[in-house]
């Protein structure tokens, strides 16, 4: 069974377009951010993620995806907003890279979001459910 585990040190946390800094959060998908700006932010994050997932195997059976976000500072944040953004961009990238056939429930049947205090990291685990 294929299993993929990737640790991304110091994951991208914002994208600057012009003079405006956009912090990566699920709120970006629901706010009044212009679609062209949202598209540039997502495209920048996909380019950042791409080299980390070149060696990811192809998954054809239902999978689970676990994302763990680490941060050392004590600032509060909404885990679901932070990791939803990363998950959505990553799922779309995995489809584009043909690592998974789709990101609908026929393929991705479990999503787990975790937080740990520690050096800044995004830990991604992709695992078969069957």
Order of alpha helices (4+ residues) and beta strands (2+ residues): beta-beta-beta-alpha-alpha-beta-alpha-beta-beta
